Amino acid sequence: MSSARIPFGQRLRQWTGAGAFATPDGDVLPVRLGATRLASTGTAPMRAQGFDQPLLWVTVALLLWGLVMVYSASIALPENPRFAQYTPTYFLLRHSLWLMIAFTGALLAFQIPLATWEKLAPWLFVASLVLLALVLVPGVGKKVYGARRWISLGPLSFQPSELVKFTVLLYAANYMVRKMDVKERFLRAVLPMSLAVAVVGVLLLAEPDMGAFLVIAVIAMGILFLGGVNARMFFLIVAVLLVAFGTMIATSEFRRERIFAYLDPWSAENALAKGYQLTHSLIAIGRGEIFGVGLGGSVEKLNWLPEAHTDFLFAVIGEEFGLVGVVLVIGLFLWMVRRMMYIGRQAIALDRVFAGLVAQGVAVWMGFQAFINMGVNLGALPTKGLTLPLMSYGGSAILINLIAIAVVLKVDQENRTLMQAGRV
């Protein structure tokens, strides 16, 4: 049937976004979500862009800005007796090395089809659990500030909890695809996934690393929700998690102290104790005002604000770049999350549920962790040891974040191939 013989009403619905439509002979095949046309194929061949280049460049911009800020925030650390053996460029060089390793890992990950990730998902999840357990073994796990979260790899250290964020995401997406036909039944659809997350939680809380467990729980819940789990079951899971986290806080003295310090950080009792980081973070952001004090001009990074190059890098950005810099960082992350969700919806529209859930899961992960980090730095949330994705110092996090984004770019590349009547 030629396009000229298609009834006018049917053609109008086709181009106003009333769903996907194709003529029997494949003359036109628009793929739509709502009223947005994602792509269309006609009789003339289309040129592929390969993958989402704006997403790549936004990622590169955040990485490079983060590299500059890590150097700016850590340059004065050698003045602290605890870091006296380090040079001013120590953290800059290590962060640069991890960036090179991460780019290599991302390039390799981009070569792997999503079908392969789907097959490997359960095995990667099990392997990450083994690594998470090894961290707790004395002599294997490296202890820092009372927490055992790292495995030494010669001059570098690896944090398995960062890997678990990625493998839980893959496993949850794979799990939802396998359980799609029973997703309305709690015992068969939700309970097994909840038990898997509970095992991860027990291992993480033994380190302890409640922040990583919070992110992993949100990733798993987000994929269950996006995968179409019954709303009542979803809210039941949320209620159980809230009770669980509330119990953890109530039964842990140091966690209770953090909550009280968050509620009143300026009190005489908290200002020089549990509220110290928060008060100096707020001072840094307040000093930045609208346009900041200029790159390198931060005073709080001069050994006043602890962990300025990791958990509180956002506060240094606020001090040196002001409100303008803060809004720009927030805007870049919002754009990134929106773009990843768009790529995920596109994959699901092409009947690639696993790929779509992975892309949207990465968006939930990046968005939620960035939200928590920014909220802590701005005093909107209690202090929690979570870094700012792609920007804070931390080799394991940079490596896994870039691999996850490479997988999202692979999802987009496969989407484009399919929309050109190609093969993945």
C-alpha positions as a printed Julia matrix, in Angstrom:
424×3 Matrix{Float64}:
  0.0     0.0    0.0
  1.42    3.39  -0.94
  1.36    6.3    1.46
 -1.11    8.15  -0.8
 -3.8     5.5   -0.18
 -3.66    5.76   3.61
 -6.85    7.48   4.89
 -6.34   11.06   5.99
 -7.49   10.42   9.58
 -5.12    7.51   9.95
 -2.22    9.56   8.55
 -3.09   12.45  10.89
 -2.99   10.1   13.92
  0.32    8.78  12.64
  2.06   12.16  12.69
  0.41   13.65  15.8
  1.9    11.01  18.09
 -1.07    8.67  18.58
  1.27    5.68  18.91
  3.6     3.74  16.69
  2.38    2.96  13.18
  3.8     1.32  10.12
  2.38    0.56   6.71
  2.36   -3.12   5.74
  5.16   -2.69   3.23
  7.33   -0.78   5.76
  7.0     2.54   3.93
  6.98    4.59   7.14
  7.78    3.5   10.7
  7.64    6.32  13.24
  8.43    5.39  16.84
  6.75    7.68  19.35
  6.45    8.27  23.07
  3.44   10.45  23.84
  3.48   13.29  21.36
  7.25   13.2   20.75
  8.52   11.56  17.59
 11.74    9.77  18.47
 12.76    8.72  14.99
 11.32    7.67  11.68
 12.47    5.62   8.78
 11.39    6.15   5.23
 12.33    4.71   1.9
 15.52    6.83   1.83
 18.43    5.56   3.98
 19.25    7.51   7.16
 22.68    8.42   8.45
 23.44    7.15  11.93
 24.96    9.48  14.51
 26.32    6.45  16.35
 25.29    7.46  19.87
 24.05   10.41  21.91
 26.92   12.87  21.56
 25.42   15.63  23.78
 25.21   13.12  26.66
 28.87   12.24  26.09
 29.98   15.88  26.1
 27.98   16.74  29.23
 29.67   13.78  30.94
 33.1    14.96  29.77
 32.33   18.51  30.98
 31.43   17.25  34.47
 34.55   15.07  34.58
 36.9    17.88  33.55
 35.27   20.38  35.89
 35.53   17.79  38.65
 39.24   17.27  37.89
 39.9    21.01  38.22
 37.91   21.21  41.46
 39.61   18.16  42.97
 42.95   19.9   42.41
 41.64   23.17  43.78
 40.12   21.51  46.88
 43.13   19.3   47.66
 46.08   21.59  46.9
 46.33   22.76  50.53
 45.95   19.32  52.14
 49.74   18.77  52.6
 49.62   21.58  55.17
 47.6    19.2   57.35
 49.92   16.94  59.42
 47.81   13.94  58.4
 48.67   14.55  54.72
 52.16   15.97  55.28
 53.8    13.22  53.21
 51.74   14.12  50.12
 52.61   16.68  47.45
 50.13   19.4   46.4
 49.47   17.46  43.17
 49.06   14.04  44.82
 45.26   13.84  44.52
 45.29   15.5   41.09
 47.67   12.86  39.69
 45.77    9.95  41.25
 42.44   11.31  40.03
 43.9    11.74  36.52
 45.17    8.14  36.6
 41.75    6.86  37.59
 40.15    8.93  34.82
 42.39    7.22  32.26
 41.54    3.8   33.7
 37.85    4.74  33.71
 37.88    5.91  30.08
 39.52    2.61  29.09
 36.91    0.64  31.03
 34.11    2.68  29.48
 35.42    2.06  25.95
 35.52   -1.68  26.62
 32.04   -1.64  28.17
 30.68    0.22  25.12
 31.73   -2.72  22.9
 29.53   -5.18  24.82
 25.96   -5.63  23.47
 23.09   -5.26  25.92
 22.14   -8.89  25.27
 25.48   -9.93  26.76
 25.0    -7.71  29.8
 21.58   -9.33  30.27
 23.06  -12.84  30.23
 25.88  -11.89  32.6
 23.74   -9.88  35.04
 23.12  -12.66  37.66
 26.76  -13.78  37.6
 28.09  -10.23  37.93
 25.78   -9.71  40.88
 27.07  -12.85  42.61
 30.69  -11.86  41.9
 30.12   -8.42  43.43
 28.63  -10.04  46.55
 31.78  -12.13  46.89
 33.92   -8.98  46.69
 31.65   -7.3   49.22
 32.19  -10.2   51.61
 35.97  -10.19  51.03
 36.14   -6.59  52.24
 35.13   -7.81  55.71
 37.99  -10.32  55.87
 40.88   -8.96  58.01
 44.01   -8.58  55.93
 41.98   -8.27  52.69
 39.76   -5.3   53.44
 41.43   -1.95  54.07
 40.2    -0.04  57.12
 39.93    3.77  56.98
 38.28    5.95  59.65
 36.85    2.85  61.32
 35.13    1.57  58.15
 36.32   -1.44  56.16
 35.22   -0.64  52.58
 38.26   -0.99  50.31
 40.39   -3.75  48.8
 44.02   -2.77  48.17
 45.3    -3.25  44.62
 48.92   -2.23  44.99
 49.11    1.57  44.92
 45.35    1.83  44.27
 42.28    0.8   46.25
 38.96   -0.52  44.96
 35.6    -0.05  46.68
 33.27   -3.03  45.94
 30.17   -1.13  47.07
 30.48    1.05  43.95
 30.5    -2.06  41.77
 27.47   -3.43  43.62
 25.45   -0.34  42.64
 26.0    -1.26  38.98
 25.49   -5.02  39.34
 22.31   -4.59  41.41
 21.0    -2.35  38.63
 21.75   -4.99  35.98
 20.34   -7.79  38.12
 17.13   -5.89  38.94
 16.53   -5.09  35.26
 17.18   -8.72  34.29
 14.95   -9.9   37.14
 12.02   -7.71  36.05
 12.26   -9.02  32.48
 12.19  -12.61  33.74
  9.31  -11.92  36.15
  7.25   -9.75  33.81
  4.4   -12.26  33.68
  4.07  -12.44  37.5
  4.88   -8.84  38.41
  1.47   -8.42  40.08
  2.18  -11.21  42.6
  4.2   -10.23  45.67
  5.65  -13.6   46.66
  6.9   -14.46  43.18
  7.82  -11.0   41.86
  8.92   -8.75  44.71
  9.98  -10.95  47.62
 13.01  -12.63  45.92
 14.38   -9.24  44.81
 13.82   -7.85  48.31
 15.8   -10.72  49.8
 18.69  -10.07  47.37
 18.78   -6.39  48.4
 18.59   -7.45  52.07
 21.71   -9.62  51.64
 23.52   -6.63  50.11
 22.3    -4.49  52.99
 23.65   -6.86  55.65
 27.1    -6.88  54.02
 27.16   -3.1   53.56
 26.02   -2.35  57.11
 28.77   -4.63  58.41
 31.4    -2.3   56.83
 29.48    0.01  57.73
 28.26    1.93  54.65
 24.65    2.99  55.11
 24.9     5.59  52.34
 25.74    3.01  49.67
 22.92    0.76  50.94
 20.48    3.67  50.67
 21.48    4.3   47.03
 21.28    0.58  46.16
 17.85    0.25  47.76
 16.58    3.25  45.76
 18.04    1.83  42.51
 16.28   -1.51  43.09
 13.0     0.18  44.05
 13.21    2.5   41.05
 13.63   -0.39  38.61
 10.77   -2.33  40.23
  8.55    0.74  39.88
  9.61    1.44  36.28
  9.2    -2.25  35.47
  5.51   -2.04  36.33
  5.25   -3.58  39.8
  1.83   -3.14  41.39
  1.58    0.25  43.11
  0.36   -1.24  46.41
  3.32   -3.61  46.53
  5.69   -0.75  45.68
  4.43    1.42  48.53
  4.61   -1.58  50.86
  8.31   -1.94  49.97
  8.83    1.8   50.58
  7.17    1.52  53.99
  9.32   -1.48  54.94
 12.51    0.34  53.89
 11.54    3.47  55.82
 10.94    1.38  58.94
 14.25   -0.43  58.38
 16.28    2.78  57.98
 14.45    4.36  60.92
 15.35    1.36  63.07
 19.01    1.56  61.99
 19.15    5.2   63.02
 17.29    4.65  66.3
 19.54    1.76  67.36
 22.83    3.43  66.41
 24.19    6.16  68.69
 26.5     7.78  66.14
 23.7     7.9   63.55
 21.36    9.52  66.07
 24.04   12.09  66.86
 24.3    12.94  63.15
 20.55   13.51  62.95
 20.57   15.76  66.04
 23.58   17.65  64.68
 21.75   18.16  61.37
 18.74   19.6   63.2
 20.87   22.1   65.15
 24.39   22.28  63.66
 25.21   25.7   65.13
 24.71   24.76  68.77
 27.76   24.84  71.06
 27.53   21.07  71.43
 27.45   20.31  67.68
 29.38   23.11  65.96
 32.77   21.6   66.82
 31.6    17.96  66.78
 29.08   16.16  64.56
 27.9    19.43  63.0
 31.4    20.66  62.11
 31.35   19.56  58.45
 27.87   20.93  57.87
 28.57   24.33  59.42
 31.75   24.83  57.39
 29.97   23.63  54.23
 27.3    26.28  54.79
 29.97   28.91  55.47
 31.69   28.0   52.18
 28.5    28.24  50.15
 27.54   31.47  51.9
 30.9    33.05  51.07
 30.37   32.32  47.39
 27.27   34.51  47.17
 26.21   35.02  43.51
 29.39   34.76  41.44
 31.82   33.15  43.9
 35.25   34.19  45.12
 36.98   32.85  42.01
 38.69   29.59  41.11
 41.32   28.77  43.74
 40.06   31.46  46.13
 38.26   29.19  48.6
 39.18   29.68  52.25
 37.24   26.71  53.63
 39.34   24.24  51.62
 42.4    25.42  53.61
 41.92   22.58  56.11
 38.74   24.05  57.59
 36.25   21.91  55.67
 36.98   18.15  56.06
 36.8    15.97  52.93
 36.6    19.04  50.69
 37.84   17.03  47.68
 35.37   14.16  48.16
 32.02   14.43  49.99
 32.03   18.24  50.19
 33.39   19.17  46.78
 30.03   20.77  45.96
 30.55   23.26  48.82
 33.92   24.31  47.35
 32.21   24.76  43.96
 29.64   26.97  45.7
 32.36   29.05  47.35
 34.52   29.51  44.23
 31.75   29.78  41.6
 28.86   31.03  43.71
 25.19   30.53  43.01
 25.92   30.54  39.27
 28.21   27.51  39.6
 25.78   25.67  41.89
 22.89   26.19  39.48
 25.04   25.12  36.52
 26.06   21.86  38.2
 22.45   21.13  39.15
 21.34   21.94  35.6
 23.92   19.6   34.06
 22.82   16.71  36.27
 19.13   17.4   35.59
 19.79   17.39  31.84
 21.79   14.17  32.11
 19.09   12.36  34.1
 16.35   13.54  31.74
 18.37   12.4   28.72
 19.0     8.95  30.18
 15.31    8.53  31.01
 14.49    9.52  27.43
 16.9     6.9   26.04
 15.36    4.3   28.36
 11.8     5.12  27.24
 12.95    4.92  23.66
 14.36    1.42  24.22
 11.16    0.24  25.9
  9.14    1.63  22.97
 11.3    -0.59  20.75
 10.4    -3.6   22.95
 13.85   -3.69  24.56
 12.72   -3.78  28.17
 16.03   -4.81  29.75
 17.98   -2.11  27.91
 15.35    0.5   28.78
 15.3    -0.39  32.48
 19.12   -0.3   32.61
 19.24    3.2   31.1
 16.51    4.47  33.42
 18.16    2.74  36.38
 21.42    4.59  35.7
 19.41    7.83  35.59
 17.84    7.03  38.99
 21.27    6.19  40.4
 23.06    9.32  39.17
 20.16   11.6   39.96
 19.5    10.28  43.46
 23.15   10.19  44.55
 23.75   13.7   43.2
 20.58   14.86  44.99
 21.76   13.38  48.31
 25.26   14.86  47.99
 23.97   18.32  47.07
 21.33   18.16  49.82
 23.98   17.33  52.43
 26.26   20.14  51.25
 23.38   22.63  51.33
 22.21   21.53  54.78
 18.91   20.18  53.45
 19.74   16.57  54.4
 21.68   14.91  57.24
 25.39   14.36  56.64
 26.0    11.15  54.69
 29.21    9.88  53.14
 28.21    9.97  49.47
 30.31   11.57  46.75
 29.11   13.75  43.89
 29.01   11.45  40.82
 31.61   12.15  38.11
 33.11   15.07  40.02
 34.32   14.08  43.51
 37.67   12.42  44.1
 37.29    8.63  44.19
 38.69    6.19  41.66
 36.22    3.31  42.1
 33.23    5.62  41.77
 34.61    7.32  38.64
 35.36    3.94  37.02
 31.92    2.44  37.68
 30.07    5.67  36.84
 31.75    5.89  33.43
 31.09    2.21  32.7
 27.41    2.74  33.55
 27.18    5.79  31.26
 28.95    3.84  28.49
 26.24    1.18  28.78
 23.57    3.89  28.43
 25.33    5.18  25.29
 25.34    1.6   23.99
 21.59    1.41  24.6
 21.17    4.57  22.54
 23.39    3.23  19.74
 21.36    0.02  19.54
 18.13    2.04  19.54
 19.36    4.04  16.55
 20.4     0.86  14.74
 16.97   -0.7   15.25
 15.18    2.45  14.13
 17.07    2.24  10.87
 15.81   -1.32  10.34
 19.23   -2.65  11.28
 20.29   -5.42  13.58
 21.74   -5.28  17.11
